[in-house]
Amino acid sequence: MATGKSSALIDAVAFNSDGLVPAIAQREGTGEVLMLAWMNREALEETVKTGFACYWSRSRGRLWRKGEESGHVQRVIGLKIDCDGDTILMTVQQTGAACHTGQPTCFFRHAGEDGWIED
């Protein structure tokens, strides 16, 4: 994944006032949305350099290398940014569950008449 053009890739990203950008992880092959997390510049640089998803954990206040504790890593196959450059879309090969709850995706609840219902 690392390229000589990684600086130009990262410079094109429009980080918000907190220095963050939303990053959506999508399963390679199916297009299933696995999760949304946040990246700062350092997390994006590490993702581009290593080829594995790295995020900024707002709750921990530090870099979070996806799978560092669970082993459920995301190997990045492709990166895209939207038309404004303020959202990242990653195509990944997911090892194990994407969600910290053990679910395959973080989007396992749907709207019902009385609230959110687990799939």
C-alpha positions in Angstrom: 0.0 0.0 0.0 2.9 2.4 0.7 3.8 4.6 -2.2 6.1 7.4 -2.9 3.0 9.6 -3.4 1.7 9.0 0.2 2.4 12.6 1.2 0.3 13.9 -1.7 -2.5 11.5 -0.8 -2.6 12.6 2.8 -2.3 16.3 1.9 -5.5 16.0 -0.2 -7.5 15.0 2.9 -9.6 17.8 4.5 -9.3 17.0 8.3 -11.9 18.7 10.5 -11.2 21.4 13.1 -10.2 18.6 15.6 -7.7 17.2 13.0 -9.9 14.2 12.3 -11.6 12.7 9.2 -14.3 9.9 9.3 -13.1 6.7 7.8 -15.5 4.0 6.6 -14.3 0.4 6.3 -16.0 -1.6 3.6 -15.6 -5.4 3.1 -13.7 -6.3 -0.1 -15.9 -8.3 -2.5 -19.3 -7.7 -0.9 -19.2 -3.9 -0.3 -20.7 -4.5 3.2 -20.0 -1.5 5.5 -18.2 -2.8 8.5 -17.6 0.2 10.6 -16.9 3.9 10.8 -14.0 5.3 12.8 -11.9 8.4 12.9 -8.4 9.0 11.6 -6.0 11.8 12.3 -3.0 12.5 10.0 -0.7 10.1 11.9 -3.3 7.3 11.7 -3.7 7.8 8.0 0.0 7.9 7.5 0.4 4.6 9.3 -2.4 3.1 7.4 -0.8 4.1 4.1 2.6 3.0 5.2 1.7 -0.4 6.7 -1.3 -1.4 4.6 -3.3 -2.1 7.8 -6.1 0.1 9.3 -5.0 2.4 12.0 -7.5 4.9 13.6 -7.5 7.6 16.1 -9.4 6.5 19.2 -11.3 9.5 20.7 -12.1 7.6 23.9 -8.5 6.4 24.4 -6.9 9.6 23.1 -4.3 7.7 21.1 -3.7 5.8 17.9 -5.7 2.5 17.7 -4.3 -0.1 15.5 -7.4 -2.2 14.5 -6.9 -5.6 15.9 -4.1 -4.7 18.3 -5.8 -6.6 21.1 -8.3 -8.8 19.3 -6.2 -9.9 16.3 -9.2 -8.8 14.1 -7.1 -6.7 11.7 -8.1 -4.9 8.6 -5.8 -5.3 5.6 -6.4 -2.3 3.4 -6.9 -3.1 -0.3 -8.0 0.4 -1.5 -8.5 3.9 -0.3 -10.8 6.5 -1.7 -11.8 10.0 -0.6 -15.1 11.7 -1.4 -15.6 14.7 -3.6 -14.9 17.2 -0.8 -11.9 15.2 0.6 -13.5 15.0 4.0 -14.4 11.3 4.2 -12.3 8.3 3.6 -13.6 5.0 2.2 -11.4 2.0 2.7 -11.9 -1.4 1.1 -10.5 -4.0 3.5 -10.0 -7.7 4.0 -11.4 -8.2 7.5 -9.9 -10.8 9.8 -12.5 -11.8 12.4 -15.2 -9.5 13.6 -15.1 -5.8 12.8 -17.2 -4.8 15.8 -15.8 -4.8 19.4 -19.0 -6.6 20.4 -18.0 -9.6 18.4 -20.5 -8.9 15.6 -19.2 -9.1 12.0 -20.1 -5.5 11.4 -20.9 -2.5 13.7 -24.2 -2.1 11.9 -26.2 -5.0 13.4 -29.2 -3.1 14.6 -32.1 -1.8 12.5 -34.9 0.6 13.2 -38.1 -0.9 14.5 -41.4 0.5 15.7 -40.3 0.5 19.3 -36.6 1.4 18.8 -33.5 -0.4 17.6 -33.7 -4.1 17.1 -30.6 -6.4 16.8 -30.4 -8.5 13.7 
